[in-house]
Amino acid sequence: MNYQKIYNQIIKRAKTRQLEGYKEKHHILPKCLGGSNDKENLVELTAREHFLCHMLLCEIYPNEIKLRQALWLMSSNPKYKNTKISSRMYEHIKSNFKHTEESKQKMRQPRPGLGEKISKAKTGKKQPNISKSKLGKPTNKKCKPDGPKHTDESKKKISEKILSKGKNRNKKIGIANSKPIEQYDLEGNLLNVFLSSTNAMIQTGIKNGSISQNLRGKSKSAGGFIWKYKEL
C-alpha cells in the first residue's frame, strides 16, 4: 500500500476546502522531522482525518519514535472517542508504542564495560586539586599554595608591631578626647570650660558624639550650644 500517496491526497483535499464545526490543526511535515509552525505547513482536518494522518505517518516513517508516541496519545485521548478504533488497529498502535518504550529503556542503560573503560583511561592521570568550602562541599577553586612560614622571632616582631600600632591609636584618641573644650551660647558668649568632651557630656547630658561633631566642624551646634577646643 502506498501510504505516502494516501497521506498526500488527504492533505491536498484539506487545502482546497473550508471546514465548519470542530477541526484540528495538523503539521504537514511533523515538527520532529524539521517541520515549522508556518502557515504553509499547517492544514485544518477533522478529528478522524487527523488520526488517520498520524497513522499514515507512522507507516511512512517507521523509525521515528516521536510519531509513535503521538499516535498512542491520540488513541487514548477522550476527544477522539468518536473515532472508531478496531481491536486490530489498537493492538497495532499498542505494540508499536511498547516497542518505543523498550527502545528508550535500552538507550538509557549504559553500554556494558563502559565504566571499566573510563576507569582505566583515568588511571595514572593527575586529578585537579579541589578545595572544600566551609560547609564541606567541594568547590571549583584550586587550592592556593602555602605561603612563607614565619619563625618564632618574626612572629613575635609582627605581634609587637600590631600591638604598638593599637596603643598609639588609642593614645591619640585619648589625647583628642582629653582636650579642654569651651561651651558657648548661640550668640558666641562663653558659658563654661570642661576638661574634655566626656566631662562635658557627664555634666550637661549632651551626647559625646554630637559634641565631637560640632568640635570637628561637621555641625553648627550640639545640644543648643557651640563647642570649641580651648587654645592652650
PyMOL commands that set and color helices and strands:
alter all, ss='L'
color gray80, all
select helices_A, chain A and resi 3-15+31-33+39-41+47-60+65-75+78-80+87-108+114-122+152-177+197-204+208-215
alter helices_A, ss='H'
color red, helices_A
select strands_A, chain A and resi 24-27+42-45+181-184+190-194+226-229
alter strands_A, ss='S'
color yellow, strands_A
deselect
rebuild
show_as cartoon
